[in-house]
Amino acid sequence: MKSLTHPIVSSQRHWVTSLLILLALSVPPAAATDPLAQVKGMGQASLLLKERGRDLIAYQPDTPRIPASTMKLLTAFAALETWGRDDRFQTDFHQDGTDWLWVKGYADPYLVSEELDRMVAALKSRGLREVAGIGLDDSFFSPDVEIAGRSASDNPYDAPVTALAANFNTLNLVRIGDQVRSAEPQTPLTPTARRFGLAGGAGKQRVNLREREVALRYFGELLAAKLEQAGVRVGNQRKIAPMPRHTKRFYRHANSHTLVETVESMLKFSNNFIANALFLRLADPRGEGVVSMAAARSNMTDFARSRFGWREFSIEDGAGLSRGNRLSARQLVELLEAFAPYRDLLSVQEGNKDVRAKTGTLRGVSCYAGYVRREGAWAPFALLLNQPVEYNLRQRVASSLVR
């Protein structure tokens, strides 16, 4: 049977189809995957870019969303405004009449192995030669402190936060067969570290110390090993308890890292331990009482309300681990406007020196907040994506904001 389609109509259809194909092929790939258009097509997304005090690009900027690790910007700002760039965290050493050495922690988050070496050198220079036992006092934190959003995994970002901690309450080990060694030359292998190493798999291991008492026991072991390396005799006894009242302070150690150096490291490596140690410490800036998680949340909430006048928001922890945290893109941009004197602490985006920003990542959450340089001036922006997206979308969005 012959076709009933008129030859001219058939020819026109063919021409239109060909034209549509040519038009589709002529669309630049960048236009087809415009990151700003992608964001504006998402239901669970917010974006705000301010320039010279006005909204330049705004998409659902006032909706509270999960900020993930961009929450660290608020923690960093509160700490720097409370204590100042040059503040240093302190740790006290006391002695009693029985030659015990007591260590009182005040949430110094940067007691890494190299800092313990400085502590031990100072103790020895003040005449310490023999220790009958080591007492460990972390009573500055309430014993029931638990970080919202922290899981029970071995991952370093899930390490417990204690008022006295070495190496962020994590271990860096290598296991070969039945042999375990420290992966860091500055960190001696202790009995607790060896047990963790033997319980783990072959090769490199980076794990956390999981529980408060385990973390404190490890601190005592590492301090004892450092003292012995320095020629100080140390007895085998350890005790986790508040210091006896009759002790006298032998030495107060000020960390070699300033607060601004500690905060820069926290932001660069998105260190959850540092962030929540600061978050808790801010509840008692002078270190005079006992800190609880409830007090820390209340303190940070009051800080945000009084400093920025925020109303609809929620703060559960200082690192952004909790999915109960809620901030809007506008609130983050208001924070960034105040954070401008500390802009140098934010990492430069790889491949684009005109972006300085903090990432935030949880399962199904991808955030980015910081500054883009436009015509020589830095403009604050915040991007909150609370739905699954490709990993580098946030960087592509930031680069688009520069242009």
N, C-alpha and C positions, 0 to 999 in steps of 0.2 A: 504494500500500500504506500502511495506516495505521501510525503510530508505535506501538511496543509499550511506550514509556515511560509509566509511570503519571503522571497529571497532578500528583499531590501531590509525587512525587519530582522532577519537572521544576521545580516551583515552589521546592522547597527548594534545588536546585542554583543557581537564579537568585538566590535570597536570599543564599546563601553567597558567590557570585561578587561580588555587589554589596557585601557587607560587607568582603570582602578589598580591593576597590578603594577603599572609603572609608577603611579602615585605612591603606592605602599613602599615600593623599592626606593623611592627618592626621599623618604622620611629619614632624617639622620638618626642613627642608633641612639644617640644621646637623648634626643627628644622622646623616643619611644620608651626610654627608661629613666626619665627625669626623676631624680630622687625626691624633689619637693612635691611633684605630682603624686608620687607613690605615697608619701606621708599623708597628703590631703585626701587620699582615697581610703584611708584606714579609719575604722571606727574607734579603736582603742589607742589613739595617738594624739600627742599634743606637741606643738612647736611654737616658740616665740623668739623673735629676733628684735631687739630694740636698738635704735640708732638715734643718737642725740636726743634721748628722752622720749621718743615716740615709738609706738609699735610699727615696725616696718613689715614684718611677716608674722601673722598670728593665726593659728589654727587650734581651736579648742584650748586656749592657753590657761583657762581658769578651772579646768577639771582636775581634781586631785587624782594622782596616779602613783603607782609604786615607783619610787625613785632609784631603787637598788643602790649601788655604791656612790651615786651622786650625793647621797645623804652625807658622805664624808666631808663635803664642802661646808655643810653647816657645822659639823663637829670641829673641823679645822678652824673655821672663823671664830666660833665661840671660844676655843682654847687660846687663839692668838689675841683676841680682844680682852680676855680675862687676865692672861699672864704676861703677854708681850713676847716679841720675837726672841729675846735673849734669855728668857727664863730657863732654868735647868731643874730637872727632877732630882729629888734627893732620896737617899737611903741611909738609915741610921744603923750603927753598930754599937752595941752596949756590952759591958762586962759585969759579971757579978763576982762575989768573993770566992767562987769555986773554979775560976778560970774558964767558965763557959763563955762563948762568944754568941751573942744574940743579934739577929738581923731583923730589923723592922722595915717592912716594905710599904711605900706610899704610892704604889701604882706607877713606878717608873717603867714605861713600856720598852725602853731601849737598853736593857741590861744584857747585851750580847757578850760573847766570850771575851772579846777584847776589852770590854768595859770591866768585866770581872778582874782581868789582869791589872787594870789601873787601880781598882779597889784594893786588891791584895798588896800591890806595891805600896800604896798609901798606908795600909794597916801595918805592914812590916817596918816602914820608915818611922812609924810612931812607937815602935818597940815591941810589937806583937811577935812572940817567939814560940808560944805553945798554947794549944787550945784543948781543953778537956772534952768538950762537946760543942755542938752547934745547935742553937735554938732558932727556930724559924717562925716569925710572927707576921702573918698576913691579915691580922684582925681589922685592918683598915677597911676591908671589904666584908660585908655581911656574908656568913658562910653559905647562905642560900642564893647567892648571886647566880643567875642563869641568863644567858644572852638569848633574846628572842630570835628565832630563825637559825640558831646554831644546831647542827645535827650531830649525831654520834659517830660520824665517819672518821677515818684516819687522816683525812686531808688537813694540811696545815691551816687552812682558813677556818677550820672547825675547832681549833685549839681553845681550851678554856682560858678565861681571863682571870688572873689572880693578882693580888696586890704585890706579890713577890714572885718574879718569874725570870727565868734565864732563856735567852734565844727564842723569845715569843712562845715559850712552852712547846717548842718543836724539836725534833731530832733529825739530824742529817747523817745517815749511816750507809755503809756498804756491807753486804753479806756475800761471802764467797764460801760455799759449802757450810761448814759449821763454824767458820771464823767470821767475826763481826768487827769492823773497825769504824772509827769516826771518819766521815767524809770531809771533815774540816781539820786542818792541822792545829788550829788554835783551840780546838775543843776536845779535851781528853774523853776517852770512852769510860763511862761509869757503869756500875752494876745494872741500874735501871735501863740505861741505853742498850746494854748488851741483851737484856731480856727482850726488849722490844725488837731488836735486830734479829734474834733467833726465832721470834714468832712471825716475822715477816718473810717475804719471798727473797729469792736470790737477786743480786745486783743492788742498784741504788735504791735507798728508801728515804722518803721524807714524810714523817708522820708526826702527829701531835700527841701530847701526853694525856689527853682525854679527861682526866679527873684532877680536881684540886690537890688532893693529898699526894698523888703521884707526881704532880708538877712541883710541889714543894719539896718532896723527897729528892727529886732530881736536882733542884737548886742547891740543896745542902750537899749532895754528892759532888756536884761540879765545883762548888766553892771550896770544899775540902781538898779536892784534887789540885786546884789552883794554889791553895795555901801550901800544900806539901811540895809542889813543884818549886815554890819560892823558898823552901827550907823551913817552913813553920810546921812544927809537930802537931798533929791533929788526932784526937781520940775518936773512937768509933761511935760514940753516942750522938743521936739526933733526936730532936724534940720539936713537934709542931704545936705551938701554944703561944698565947700572949706573953710578952716579956714579964718576968717578975718585977714587982714595983721597986725593989731595992737596987736594981741595976743602975749603972752610971754610963752615960754616953761616952764612948771611947773615940768615935770618929763619925762624922757625917759626910757622906760622899755625894758630891754634885756631879751629875752625868757630864761627860765631856761634850755631848751633843746638846746644842741649844734647842729650844722648843721649835724654832722655825726649821731647823735641820730635821728634827723628828717628824714634823708635819709634812715636810717635802717628801720624805721617804714614804710616809703613809699614803700620800696621794699618788706618788709615782708607781708604787707597787701594789696599791689598793690593799694595804695591810689591815685586815679586820681586827687583829689583836691590838694594834696601836690605837685604832679608832675607838674601840669600845673601852680601852683603858682610859683614854682621855675623856670619853663620855661619862664614865663612872666618876673619875677624879673631879670633874667639873661640879659634881653635886656637893663637894666639900673642898673648895679651892685651896684652903689653908691646911688641909690634912689634919683636922682636929677631932673628928668623930669617927663614926662607922657608916659606910656608904652602902645603900641598897639600890637595886635596880629601879625600884619605884621612885626613889628620890632622884635618881639620875634622869628618868623620863620627865618627872615633874619639873626639874630644873631646866632642862633643855626646852621644854614646852613654854615655860615662863620666859626664857630668854628670847625665843622666837616671837612671842606675842608682844613683849615690851619693846624689842628692837625694831620689829618690822610691822607690828600690828596685824599679824596673820590671824585668821579666824578658822577656816576650814582646812585642817591639816592633822596629821597624826604622826607621832614619833615613838617608835618602839625600841630602837637601838641606835647606836652612833655610827655603825658601819654600813647599814643598808641591807643587812642579812634578812631582816624580817619582811614578810609580805604584808604585814600590818602597817608599815610606814606609808604615809600618803603626803605628797607635795604636788603642787601644780607647777606648770612651766613658768607661770608668772611669778610665783613665789621664789623659784630657783633664780630667775633673772633678777629679782629684787635683791636676793642674797648676793649674786654676782656683782651687782652694782656697788654694794658695800665692800665686797671682797677685792675690788680693783687694786688696792695697795699690795696685795699678796698674789697678784696675777702671775708673777714670775715662778711661783711654786707649782704651777700646773704644767704638765708635760706637753711638749710640742707634738702635734700630730705627725706621724711618719709620712714623709713625702709632701708635707704642706706646712711651711714655717709660719703661715698666717692663721693657724688654728692652735689655740692652747685650751685644752679641755680635759675633763674627768669623765671616764666611762662608767657605766653601771650595767651589770649583767646578772640576771637570774634566768632560770628556765622560763622561756616565753616573755622575757623582759629585756629590752635593749635601750639604754639611755645614754645621753651625752649632754654635758653642760659645761660652758666655759665662754671663750671669747673668740671672735673672728676679726681679723684685721681688714678693714674696708677703707681704701683710700687713705691709708696711714693711721687711721684711728681704730681702736679696739672697741668692738660692740659685743655686749653679752647676749648669749642665746641659751636656750634649753630645749632639748628634744627628749620626749618620754614616749617610748613605744612599748605598750603593754600587750603585745601580741607577737607571735613568732615572725621574724623577718630574717633576711640574709645578714650575716655577721657584719659586713662592712657598709651596710646602708647608712649608719649614723655618720661614718667618716665622709661618705659621699655627699650627704646632706650638708655637713659643715663646710666642705669645699665649695658646694654650690652657694652657700651663704656668703662666702668670700667674694664670689663673682657677682 
